[in-house]
């Protein structure tokens, strides 16, 4: 018994540690390599006021660095005011930033941002997976986010002449995402990530099942402990998200862009938060099921209260369970409940739990209706001999 208990807890602890790694790999896989997730995050970023303000500053800086605004103004001003062109160009920088920020709030400009970001993500995936496409080869391995069209659009909206805009260099507004010297390491990491995302999930599930199997006479208690372990894994993911975000923001952002960096991290790590909350939800369901099947007075009373419906009217029990589950799927609070495999997996586990609970209630309260076929038949009357 002592050895069995040791192996049970060893399996639970090992599964929980691996689950944390699995959550992190799954988050990176879905956020970086999934185009839909990337596009959704890009749209959410540009709709945030803090992000728009930071992007507007960057675009105006790029415009001023690549366009001689003073010369452009000098050509437009009357000859007697041409000497004020330099001072006017500097004075217009602040109002130009405000104007660009308002411009970024328009759906048309936001669509340009999302398109540029999505194209950069597609090129990144092509490079990381050693594929070709979108005019990029894996030979140089350099991936950039090209905001040049946005820079040109901003210049047009601010009234810069087309002849001046035509002289903007091709690399204006380009942000390097991946350097060529990082290619080999990044490709190896992505290959490992693709394998680990599925393999670690299967391994975690197998270890938890092994722990319950080894427990034998204490399987209900072990299942409850597994549920609590999954809850703790979810909580760890949420804490890790907050701690890592705080560290990254402090190390990678300037004080003036602290708020924008915080919003970027919150949007970029939203999937990590969803996975953490999903783990808490699933763990809580497992704990609730194990407690409901336990020997406590309240659990026994709850089973007794459910016995007439679970045994006499199983159709109602299944209908209520199915309806609640459909509402949960329609809500879709987690990523798993928005995928076919997640819906089927959780539905199968819920159906198995209800079936086991119904069988246990029928055995514990036989007078409530036996195996669910209906009330027990009345006993035949006993006649006395004359």
C-alpha positions in Angstrom: 0.0 0.0 0.0 2.8 2.4 0.8 4.6 1.7 -2.5 1.3 2.0 -4.4 0.6 5.3 -2.7 4.1 6.6 -3.6 3.6 5.7 -7.2 0.1 7.3 -7.3 1.4 10.6 -6.0 4.5 10.4 -8.2 2.3 10.1 -11.2 0.1 13.0 -10.1 3.1 15.3 -9.5 4.8 14.3 -12.7 1.6 14.8 -14.7 1.1 18.3 -13.1 4.7 19.4 -13.9 4.4 18.2 -17.5 1.0 19.8 -17.7 2.6 23.2 -17.0 5.1 22.7 -19.8 2.2 21.5 -22.1 0.2 24.6 -21.4 3.1 26.9 -22.3 3.9 25.0 -25.6 0.3 24.9 -26.5 0.0 28.7 -25.9 3.0 29.5 -28.1 1.8 27.1 -30.8 -1.7 28.6 -31.0 -0.6 32.2 -30.6 2.4 32.4 -32.9 1.7 29.7 -35.6 -2.1 29.9 -35.9 -3.0 32.6 -38.4 -6.6 33.1 -37.1 -5.3 33.7 -33.6 -2.6 36.0 -34.8 -5.1 38.1 -36.9 -7.6 38.3 -34.0 -4.8 39.5 -31.7 -3.6 42.1 -34.3 -7.2 43.5 -34.7 -7.5 43.7 -30.9 -4.2 45.5 -30.6 -5.0 48.2 -33.1 -8.4 48.8 -31.5 -6.7 49.5 -28.1 -6.2 53.3 -27.5 -2.8 52.8 -25.8 -1.5 50.7 -28.8 -2.8 53.2 -31.3 -1.0 56.0 -29.5 2.3 54.1 -29.6 1.8 53.1 -33.3 1.0 56.7 -34.2 4.2 57.9 -32.6 6.2 55.3 -34.5 4.6 56.1 -37.9 5.1 59.8 -37.5 8.7 59.2 -36.5 9.2 57.0 -39.6 7.7 59.7 -41.8 9.9 62.5 -40.3 13.0 60.3 -40.6 12.4 59.4 -44.3 10.7 62.6 -45.6 12.2 66.1 -45.5 9.1 67.7 -44.0 10.7 71.1 -43.9 11.6 71.1 -47.6 8.1 69.9 -48.4 6.6 72.8 -46.4 9.0 75.3 -47.9 7.7 74.4 -51.4 4.2 75.0 -50.3 4.6 78.2 -48.3 4.7 81.6 -49.9 8.3 82.9 -50.6 8.2 85.4 -47.7 7.3 82.6 -45.3 9.6 79.9 -46.6 12.1 80.6 -43.8 9.6 79.4 -41.2 9.3 75.9 -42.8 11.7 74.3 -40.4 10.0 75.6 -37.3 6.6 74.8 -38.7 7.6 71.2 -39.5 8.8 70.7 -35.9 5.7 72.4 -34.4 3.4 70.2 -36.5 4.9 66.9 -35.2 2.6 66.8 -32.1 -0.6 67.6 -34.0 0.4 65.2 -36.7 0.7 62.4 -34.1 -2.8 63.2 -32.8 -4.2 63.2 -36.3 -2.6 59.8 -37.1 -4.0 58.4 -33.8 -7.5 59.4 -35.0 -6.7 58.0 -38.4 -5.8 54.6 -36.9 -9.2 54.4 -35.4 -10.8 54.2 -38.9 -11.7 50.6 -40.1 -9.8 51.2 -43.4 -6.5 51.9 -41.7 -7.0 49.2 -39.1 -7.6 46.7 -42.0 -4.2 47.8 -43.5 -2.6 47.1 -40.1 -4.2 43.6 -39.8 -3.2 42.7 -43.4 0.4 43.8 -42.8 0.6 41.9 -39.5 -1.1 38.7 -41.0 1.3 38.7 -44.0 4.3 39.0 -41.6 3.0 36.1 -39.6 2.5 34.0 -42.7 6.0 34.7 -43.9 7.3 33.9 -40.4 5.5 30.5 -40.4 6.8 29.8 -43.9 10.4 30.4 -42.8 10.1 28.6 -39.5 8.6 25.5 -41.1 11.1 25.6 -44.0 8.5 26.4 -46.6 8.3 29.0 -49.3 5.5 31.4 -50.3 4.4 35.0 -50.4 7.6 35.9 -52.3 9.9 34.8 -49.5 12.4 32.0 -49.5 13.9 30.3 -46.5 17.4 31.2 -47.7 17.9 34.5 -46.0 15.6 33.8 -43.1 14.8 37.4 -42.4 11.1 38.3 -41.6 9.9 41.8 -41.2 6.6 43.5 -40.4 6.2 45.9 -43.3 4.3 49.1 -42.3 5.6 51.0 -45.3 2.1 51.3 -46.8 0.8 52.7 -43.5 3.6 55.3 -43.5 2.7 56.4 -47.0 -0.9 56.5 -46.2 -0.2 58.7 -43.1 1.9 61.0 -45.3 -1.0 61.3 -47.8 -3.5 62.1 -45.1 -1.2 64.8 -43.6 -0.9 66.5 -47.0 2.6 65.5 -48.0 3.1 65.9 -51.7 3.1 62.7 -53.8 6.5 63.6 -55.3 8.0 63.7 -51.8 6.3 60.4 -50.7 7.7 58.7 -53.8 11.2 59.3 -52.4 10.5 57.3 -49.2 12.9 54.4 -49.2 11.5 50.8 -49.4 12.6 49.8 -45.9 10.8 52.6 -44.2 8.4 51.3 -41.5 9.9 47.8 -41.5 10.2 46.1 -38.2 12.4 43.0 -38.1 10.8 40.0 -36.4 13.4 37.3 -37.2 17.0 37.7 -38.1 18.8 35.2 -40.4 21.3 34.2 -37.7 18.3 33.0 -35.6 16.8 30.8 -38.3 18.3 27.4 -37.4 17.4 27.8 -33.7 13.9 29.0 -34.4 13.2 26.2 -36.9 14.4 23.5 -34.4 12.2 25.1 -31.7 9.1 25.1 -33.9 9.6 21.4 -34.9 9.9 20.5 -31.3 6.9 22.7 -30.4 4.7 21.0 -33.0 5.5 17.5 -31.5 5.4 18.5 -27.9 2.0 20.3 -28.1 0.2 17.0 -28.7 2.7 14.5 -27.1 2.8 16.3 -23.7 -1.0 16.5 -23.6 -1.4 12.7 -24.2 1.3 12.0 -21.6 -0.4 14.2 -19.0 -3.7 12.4 -19.5 -2.0 9.0 -19.4 -0.3 9.8 -16.1 -3.5 11.0 -14.5 -5.3 7.9 -15.6 -2.5 5.7 -14.3 -2.6 7.4 -10.9 -6.4 6.6 -10.7 -5.8 3.1 -11.9 -3.1 2.4 -9.3 -5.2 3.7 -6.4 -7.6 0.8 -6.5 -9.6 1.0 -3.3 -9.0 4.8 -3.1 -9.8 5.8 -6.7 -12.5 8.4 -5.7 -10.1 10.2 -3.4 -7.3 9.9 -6.1 -9.7 11.4 -8.7 -10.4 14.2 -6.4 -6.7 14.8 -5.9 -6.2 14.8 -9.7 -8.9 17.5 -9.9 -7.2 19.7 -7.4 -3.9 19.1 -9.1 -5.4 20.4 -12.4 -6.8 23.4 -10.6 -3.4 24.2 -9.2 -1.9 23.9 -12.7 -4.4 26.4 -14.0 -3.6 28.8 -11.2 0.1 28.4 -11.8 -0.5 29.3 -15.5 -2.4 32.5 -14.5 0.3 33.5 -12.0 3.1 32.8 -14.5 1.3 35.0 -17.0 1.3 37.9 -14.6 4.8 37.4 -13.4 6.3 36.9 -16.8 4.4 39.9 -18.1 5.6 42.2 -15.4 9.2 41.1 -16.0 9.0 41.5 -19.8 7.4 44.9 -19.6 10.0 46.2 -17.2 12.9 44.8 -19.3 11.7 45.5 -22.8 9.8 48.8 -22.7 10.7 52.4 -22.0 8.8 54.2 -19.3 6.8 56.2 -21.8 5.6 53.0 -23.6 4.9 51.0 -20.4 1.1 51.1 -20.8 1.3 50.1 -24.5 3.6 47.2 -23.6 1.3 46.1 -20.9 -1.7 46.1 -23.3 0.4 44.2 -25.9 1.3 41.5 -23.4 -2.3 41.1 -22.1 -3.6 40.7 -25.7 -0.7 38.4 -26.7 -1.1 36.2 -23.6 -4.9 36.1 -23.6 -4.8 32.5 -24.9 -2.6 31.5 -22.0 -5.2 32.9 -19.6 -7.9 31.0 -21.4 -6.0 27.8 -21.1 -5.4 28.5 -17.4 -9.0 29.2 -16.7 -10.0 26.1 -18.7 -7.7 23.9 -16.5 -9.4 25.4 -13.4 -12.8 24.8 -14.8 -12.1 21.1 -15.7 -10.3 20.5 -12.4 -13.3 22.0 -10.5 -15.7 19.7 -12.4 -13.6 16.7 -11.5 -13.4 17.7 -7.8 -17.2 18.3 -7.7 -17.9 14.9 -9.2 -15.6 13.2 -6.8 -17.1 15.0 -3.8 -20.6 14.3 -5.0 -19.8 10.6 -5.1 -18.2 10.7 -1.6 -19.5 9.4 1.8 -20.1 12.8 3.4 -23.6 13.6 4.8 -24.2 16.4 2.3 -23.1 14.3 -0.7 -25.3 11.4 0.4 -28.2 13.7 0.9 -27.6 15.2 -2.6 -27.5 11.7 -4.2 -30.7 10.8 -2.3 -32.4 14.0 -3.6 -31.4 13.1 -7.2 -32.3 9.4 -6.9 -35.9 9.6 -8.0 -35.0 11.5 -11.2 -31.8 9.6 -11.9 -33.5 6.2 -11.6 -37.2 6.7 -12.4 -36.8 9.4 -15.1 -33.3 9.0 -16.6 -34.5 10.9 -19.7 -34.9 14.0 -17.7 -31.5 13.6 -16.1 -29.8 13.2 -19.5 -31.8 16.1 -21.0 -30.8 18.5 -18.1 -27.2 17.4 -18.4 -27.2 17.8 -22.2 -28.9 21.1 -22.1 -26.4 22.5 -19.6 -23.6 21.2 -21.7 -24.9 22.8 -24.9 -25.2 26.1 -23.1 -21.6 25.7 -22.0 -20.5 25.0 -25.6 -22.5 28.0 -26.9 -20.8 30.2 -24.3 -17.4 28.7 -25.3 -15.4 30.2 -22.4 -12.3 28.2 -23.3 -10.5 27.4 -26.6 -11.2 23.6 -26.2 -14.9 24.3 -26.2 -14.5 26.0 -29.6 -12.9 23.0 -31.3 -14.6 19.7 -32.3 -12.2 17.5 -30.4 -12.5 19.5 -27.2 -16.3 19.4 -27.4 -16.3 15.7 -28.0 -13.8 14.9 -25.3 -15.5 16.9 -22.6 -18.9 15.6 -23.7 -17.7 12.0 -23.4 -16.2 12.6 -20.0 -19.4 14.3 -18.8 -21.5 11.4 -20.1 -19.3 8.8 -18.5 -19.5 10.7 -15.2 -23.3 10.9 -15.3 -23.5 7.2 -16.2 -21.3 6.1 -13.3 -23.1 8.4 -10.9 -26.5 7.0 -11.9 -25.3 3.4 -11.4 -23.9 4.3 -8.0 -27.2 6.0 -7.0 -29.2 2.9 -8.1 -27.0 0.7 -6.0 -27.1 3.0 -3.0 -30.8 3.7 -3.1 -32.4 0.5 -4.5 -35.8 1.4 -3.1 -35.8 4.5 -5.4 -36.2 2.4 -8.6 -33.7 -0.3 -9.1 -31.8 -0.1 -12.3 -33.9 2.8 -13.7 -36.6 0.7 -15.3 -39.2 2.2 -13.0 -40.5 1.7 -9.4 -40.0 -1.8 -8.0 -43.1 -4.1 -8.4 -45.4 -4.4 -5.5 -45.1 -7.6 -3.4 -47.8 -10.2 -3.8 -50.3 -10.3 -1.0 -49.9 -13.1 1.6 -53.0 -15.2 2.4 -53.4 -17.1 5.5 -54.7 -20.6 5.6 -58.1 -21.1 7.1 
